[in-house]
Amino acid sequence: MSKRIEYIDIARGIGILLVVLAHNDFGYISAFGYQVIYSFHMPLFFFLSGYFVNISVSFFEFFKKRFHSVLKPFFFTLFIIYFTSVSFEKMAFGTALRRIGKSLYGTGVYIDWVQLWFLPHLFVVSLYAFIFIVLMSRLQNRWLRLGILLATLAISLPFLKSFYPFSVSLLGKDYELFGLPFSLDLVFLSGFFFILGSEIRQISTEKVFSNYFLLAGTGISVFVLNYFINSPIDFNTRTYNSFLMNTIEAIVGILFVLALSRQIELHTNRLASLFKYLGQISLIILIFHVPIQDFWGQKVLASTDNLPLSIWIGFFMGVGGSVLIYELFIKKNPVASYWFGREAESPVRKEASSVQTN
């Protein structure tokens, strides 16, 4: 069994905390910090998702695994949202069915919990990347593969303007839609970072990310670039305005997080353990943090009229509440774990995992 690359889990942990901050009013506390987050946090998640893509299995087997780990949690979460809304909030059954129908389109505009758009899109971009990597693996020249990958990035940019929004006619009526189903119009853009993760893994080692100069250089570059250039990236709203600068800022930000994660792994055991844990349950945090964060942020703001305090408490409750849901209802529950694309943790399995790691 291959050794788990722990600094990737740490990077996921850092990444999911940045996602939670990006989904509140953190810009009120630090406009610059908010800008930095939006310069790379979504490309980071696609990059990390592609880091371990396995093309040694058949496409059908890969499809099944991705459906289980990504798409099934999406469908199950929609069921939870509307089952509780009908049962406890007196939402009309017909209203729930209409909202479910819109949510199944899979773009953020049509989903009540907007952050869920990431899951169906991650599913389709995984399939696209699998096919791309299998085809490109026949090319022995890595520079040629990277050149073709850059070409797909260039192709992606016109798609962002063509389908957000676009009009269709159906049964004599005109409809304005925002994005293709499952955000397929994003697949070349997000796929670029997903596939780049796979390429970087092949040419890098732990030693590369242990380099202090990489950490310092990328860290300084992230802040300098954002100081002089404000060019945010938001895949959900199709914001990627500069082929050159957005790509440079995203890649530099990704490398900075990887280098930082490796240093955390090497030098701070407790912090490393915390980030690894958050990284391993990042899907659960992604799913649940927005409603929890909004609820507590608004409650604290109404009670104290202190916006910074409400932002920080909302942030910690968004993360902590998601962790609590995982620990109490998912971690050791085989039914809930199955529907959230995980295996329920048992003492026997945990002990076996520990032995394999050691």
Secondary structure, DSSP 8 states (H G I E B T S, - for coil): -----HHHHHHHHHHHHHHHHHTTTHHHH-HHHHHHHTTTHHHHHHHHHHTT---SS-HHHHHHHHIIIIIHHHHHHHHHHHHHHHHHS---HHHHHHHHHHHTT-SGGG-SSGGGGHHHHHHHHHHHHHHHHHHHTT---HHHHHHHHHHHHHHHHHHHHHSSSEEEEETTEEEEESSSGGGGGGHHHHHHHHHHHHHHHHH--HHHHT-HHHHHHHHHHHHHHHHH----EETTTTEE--HHHHHHHHHHHHHHHHHHHHHHHHH-HHHHHHHHHHHHTHHHHHHHHHHHHHHHHHHHHHHH--HHHHHHHHHHHHHHHHHHHIIIIITT-HHHHHHTT-----HHHHHHHHHHH-
